[in-house]
Amino acid sequence: MSDVREHADVPGGMVVGHDGSRCAQEALAWALTVAARGHWPVHVVRAWSMTSCPRPASATPGFVPPLADWEAAVHAELQEHVAEVASDRDVTVTCQVVHAAPARAMVEASAAADLVVVGARGRGGFRGLLLGSVSNQVVEHAHCPVTVVRSGTAHPSG
């Protein structure tokens, strides 16, 4: 990865927002089940900043690695999360990481998507809220339908 991406490339299908949280894993599992039924491709998008991503292996005391190293660390972590729930499913999944604000990244990714799926809550600090700030902004501003998956509801019926 030589260039740091600031926008996800979504040519249709389903977009799933993933921030590494348990709720995001549940939303991904729900999305993969639905995508398999509808034969939709799934684009898992994680927005990141240096404060919200894993430390790259090249980071050592006194050395701040280039942004591409941080992006690669985020991408590797996202692929691990996806592998945990996607390994036994017949769905085409792509992982994309973007150096951007999460809500903006998801709204932009929704422009060509058929459906956006997000967890109700992410890593934010206000545990009492039923809907996190990013999910709320995606619901209000997305260019396509949005499904918000609450914790404990990862298995769609039907």
Sine and cosine of phi, psi and omega as CSV:
sin_phi,cos_phi,sin_psi,cos_psi,sin_omega,cos_omega
0.00,0.00,0.95,-0.30,-0.05,-1.00
-0.99,-0.13,-0.58,0.81,0.00,-1.00
-0.97,-0.25,0.67,-0.75,0.04,-1.00
-0.99,0.11,0.82,-0.57,-0.05,-1.00
-0.99,0.12,0.63,-0.77,0.05,-1.00
-0.90,-0.44,-0.09,1.00,0.00,-1.00
-0.61,-0.79,0.64,-0.76,0.07,-1.00
-0.99,0.17,0.54,-0.84,0.04,-1.00
-0.97,-0.25,0.98,-0.18,-0.06,-1.00
-0.87,-0.49,0.96,-0.28,-0.01,-1.00
-1.00,-0.02,0.46,0.89,-0.03,-1.00
0.88,-0.47,0.06,-1.00,-0.04,-1.00
1.00,0.01,-0.44,-0.90,-0.09,-1.00
-0.96,-0.27,0.68,-0.73,0.08,-1.00
-0.93,-0.37,0.76,-0.65,0.03,-1.00
-0.88,-0.48,0.83,-0.56,0.09,-1.00
-0.99,0.15,0.72,-0.69,-0.04,-1.00
-0.67,-0.75,0.84,-0.54,0.01,-1.00
-0.92,-0.40,0.15,0.99,-0.01,-1.00
1.00,-0.03,-0.03,1.00,-0.03,-1.00
-1.00,0.09,0.26,-0.97,0.05,-1.00
-0.88,0.47,-0.65,0.76,0.01,-1.00
-0.90,0.44,-0.60,0.80,0.04,-1.00
-0.91,0.40,-0.61,0.79,0.05,-1.00
-0.89,0.45,-0.65,0.76,0.02,-1.00
-0.91,0.40,-0.64,0.77,0.04,-1.00
-0.90,0.43,-0.63,0.77,0.03,-1.00
-0.90,0.43,-0.70,0.71,0.02,-1.00
-0.87,0.50,-0.69,0.72,0.04,-1.00
-0.88,0.48,-0.73,0.68,-0.04,-1.00
-0.89,0.46,-0.66,0.76,-0.01,-1.00
-0.91,0.42,-0.60,0.80,0.05,-1.00
-0.90,0.44,-0.73,0.69,0.00,-1.00
-0.92,0.39,-0.66,0.75,-0.01,-1.00
-0.89,0.46,-0.62,0.79,0.02,-1.00
-0.90,0.44,-0.62,0.78,0.02,-1.00
-0.92,0.39,-0.62,0.79,-0.06,-1.00
-0.99,-0.13,0.02,1.00,-0.02,-1.00
0.83,0.56,0.67,0.75,0.04,-1.00
-1.00,-0.08,0.60,-0.80,0.20,-0.98
-0.96,0.28,0.49,-0.87,0.00,-1.00
-0.88,-0.47,0.77,-0.64,0.06,-1.00
-0.92,-0.40,0.94,-0.35,0.01,-1.00
-1.00,-0.05,0.85,-0.53,-0.10,-0.99
-0.90,-0.44,0.77,-0.64,0.13,-0.99
-0.83,-0.56,0.85,-0.52,0.12,-0.99
-1.00,0.03,0.58,-0.82,-0.05,-1.00
-0.58,-0.81,0.35,-0.94,0.19,-0.98
-0.67,-0.75,0.16,-0.99,-0.03,-1.00
-0.90,0.45,-0.38,0.93,0.01,-1.00
-1.00,0.06,-0.17,0.98,-0.06,-1.00
-0.87,-0.50,0.28,0.96,-0.08,-1.00
-0.81,-0.59,0.31,-0.95,0.05,-1.00
-0.93,0.36,0.45,-0.89,0.01,-1.00
-0.97,0.24,0.77,-0.63,0.03,-1.00
-0.94,0.34,0.41,-0.91,-0.01,-1.00
-0.88,0.47,-0.45,0.89,-0.02,-1.00
-0.98,0.22,-0.12,0.99,0.01,-1.00
-0.97,0.24,0.84,-0.54,0.03,-1.00
-0.74,-0.67,0.32,-0.95,0.02,-1.00
-0.82,0.58,0.81,-0.59,0.03,-1.00
1.00,0.04,-0.04,1.00,0.00,-1.00
-0.78,-0.63,0.84,-0.55,0.09,-1.00
-0.98,-0.21,0.90,-0.43,-0.04,-1.00
-0.91,0.41,0.29,-0.96,0.06,-1.00
-0.92,0.40,0.36,-0.93,-0.02,-1.00
-0.83,0.56,-0.55,0.84,0.00,-1.00
-0.87,0.49,-0.55,0.83,0.04,-1.00
-0.93,0.37,-0.64,0.77,0.04,-1.00
-0.91,0.42,-0.69,0.73,0.02,-1.00
-0.87,0.49,-0.67,0.74,0.01,-1.00
-0.89,0.46,-0.62,0.79,0.03,-1.00
-0.91,0.41,-0.64,0.77,0.04,-1.00
-0.91,0.42,-0.70,0.71,-0.02,-1.00
-0.88,0.47,-0.68,0.73,0.01,-1.00
-0.89,0.46,-0.68,0.73,0.02,-1.00
-0.90,0.43,-0.67,0.74,0.02,-1.00
-0.88,0.47,-0.68,0.74,0.03,-1.00
-0.88,0.48,-0.60,0.80,0.06,-1.00
-0.90,0.44,-0.70,0.71,0.01,-1.00
-0.89,0.46,-0.68,0.74,0.00,-1.00
-0.91,0.41,-0.67,0.74,-0.01,-1.00
-0.87,0.50,-0.52,0.86,0.00,-1.00
-0.88,0.48,-0.52,0.85,-0.08,-1.00
-0.88,-0.47,-0.19,0.98,-0.11,-0.99
-0.97,-0.26,-0.12,0.99,-0.17,-0.99
-0.87,0.49,-0.56,0.83,-0.06,-1.00
-0.97,-0.24,0.33,0.94,-0.06,-1.00
-0.92,-0.39,0.56,-0.83,0.00,-1.00
-1.00,-0.06,0.95,0.32,-0.05,-1.00
-0.67,-0.74,0.66,-0.75,0.11,-0.99
-0.99,0.16,0.86,-0.50,-0.05,-1.00
-0.83,-0.56,0.75,-0.66,0.15,-0.99
-0.87,-0.49,0.59,-0.81,0.03,-1.00
-0.95,-0.32,0.76,-0.65,0.03,-1.00
-0.75,-0.66,0.73,-0.69,0.08,-1.00
-0.89,-0.46,0.66,-0.75,-0.04,-1.00
-0.74,-0.67,0.68,-0.73,0.03,-1.00
-1.00,0.09,1.00,0.03,-0.10,-1.00
-0.29,-0.96,0.21,-0.98,0.11,-0.99
-0.92,0.39,0.68,-0.73,-0.10,-1.00
-0.84,0.55,-0.74,0.67,-0.03,-1.00
-0.89,0.45,-0.70,0.71,0.01,-1.00
-0.88,0.47,-0.69,0.73,-0.01,-1.00
-0.87,0.49,-0.67,0.74,-0.03,-1.00
-0.95,0.32,-0.64,0.77,0.02,-1.00
-0.91,0.42,-0.69,0.73,0.05,-1.00
-0.89,0.46,-0.66,0.75,0.00,-1.00
-0.91,0.41,-0.42,0.91,-0.03,-1.00
-0.96,0.27,-0.23,0.97,-0.10,-0.99
-0.84,0.54,-0.62,0.79,-0.02,-1.00
-0.91,-0.40,0.11,0.99,-0.04,-1.00
-0.99,0.11,0.35,-0.94,0.11,-0.99
-1.00,-0.04,-0.47,0.88,-0.01,-1.00
-0.38,-0.93,0.63,-0.78,0.12,-0.99
-0.93,-0.38,0.69,-0.72,0.05,-1.00
-0.84,-0.54,0.78,-0.62,0.05,-1.00
-0.70,-0.71,0.41,-0.91,0.14,-0.99
-0.98,0.22,0.42,-0.91,-0.02,-1.00
-0.92,0.40,-0.55,0.83,-0.04,-1.00
-0.67,-0.74,0.58,-0.81,0.04,-1.00
-0.92,-0.38,-0.72,-0.70,-0.05,-1.00
-1.00,-0.02,0.05,1.00,-0.05,-1.00
-0.87,0.50,0.29,-0.96,-0.13,-0.99
-1.00,0.05,-0.14,0.99,-0.07,-1.00
-0.99,-0.12,1.00,0.08,-0.12,-0.99
-0.91,0.41,-0.39,0.92,-0.04,-1.00
-0.97,0.24,-0.26,0.97,-0.03,-1.00
-0.96,0.30,0.62,-0.78,0.07,-1.00
-0.99,0.16,-0.45,0.89,-0.01,-1.00
-0.72,-0.69,0.82,-0.58,0.00,-1.00
-0.95,0.30,0.22,-0.97,-0.08,-1.00
-0.91,0.41,-0.62,0.78,0.00,-1.00
-0.93,0.37,-0.74,0.67,0.03,-1.00
-0.85,0.53,-0.67,0.74,0.01,-1.00
-0.88,0.47,-0.70,0.71,0.01,-1.00
-0.91,0.41,-0.61,0.79,0.03,-1.00
-0.91,0.42,-0.70,0.71,0.03,-1.00
-0.86,0.52,-0.67,0.74,-0.06,-1.00
-0.97,0.24,-0.47,0.88,-0.18,-0.98
-0.84,-0.54,-0.05,1.00,-0.04,-1.00
-0.90,0.44,0.45,-0.89,-0.02,-1.00
-1.00,-0.03,0.07,1.00,-0.01,-1.00
-0.55,-0.84,0.09,-1.00,0.05,-1.00
-0.87,0.50,0.49,-0.87,-0.01,-1.00
-0.79,-0.61,0.69,-0.72,0.15,-0.99
-0.92,-0.39,0.77,-0.63,0.07,-1.00
-0.96,-0.29,0.86,-0.51,-0.04,-1.00
-0.99,-0.16,0.86,-0.51,0.06,-1.00
-1.00,0.10,0.47,-0.88,0.05,-1.00
-0.84,0.54,0.66,-0.75,0.00,-1.00
1.00,0.06,0.07,1.00,-0.03,-1.00
-0.83,-0.56,0.50,0.86,-0.14,-0.99
-0.96,0.27,-0.10,0.99,-0.03,-1.00
-0.93,-0.36,0.98,-0.19,0.01,-1.00
-0.91,0.42,0.63,-0.78,0.02,-1.00
-1.00,0.08,0.26,-0.97,0.12,-0.99
0.91,-0.41,0.00,0.00,0.00,0.00
